[in-house]
């Protein structure tokens, strides 16, 4: 059997939100590391330099190729500079992975803070518009590319975080619209819907072991997802193995989205 070639060999990827909030490995960090393991040259983007440095240390410690870019993807100028940096350093751009996101308080439309609603929509949805606006012309000029946006199963199975669920549902709609709008340019656009994975962001919110176990037991597989599960899905969607996959909203959730079992905090 011939030796398997790296699945992203020769490709250049941008991963936004590529650092982890706290110790451990979050979704963006895992994705950046796996992209590099699979042969991509990776631009790790985050607002916080220390988070970027942690991800770069892991990638370079494994012999991967990566560099960092400090930027805020809610600002178009930063998004344009991010893409320019990737092209300047690596010559092209093949993959855009939009991992940046924030959650919201558990509140209905009656109770939610409207300023928080605007902030959640700005970070979770508008940032994808801005990164796409910056990246798509470069991808189109090269003959194609792959964009993956991080949504959430909260988009299809909400549980009281109205602002967050709304934003993540909008990510699915935006993903599908982008997939149609840019198919002729050979740009594939897909979304990943993570389930109740345990990441540094969840840990930093102070989740107790009891609640953590409750989340685990809420899944039909009765196992806990990790950032690596999200990262491997991202590798597939970014690879040529998924060359006929676009406009898809892929749950990675241990089966939560297809069961009636509910997790209660």
Helices and strands as residue ranges (DSSP letters): E 12-16, H 27-37, E 41-46, H 49-61, E 65-70, H 76-90, E 95-98, H 114-121, I 122-126, H 127-142, E 145-150, G 153-155, H 162-181, G 183-185, E 187-194, H 200-204, H 209-217, H 227-238, G 240-242, E 249-252, G 256-258
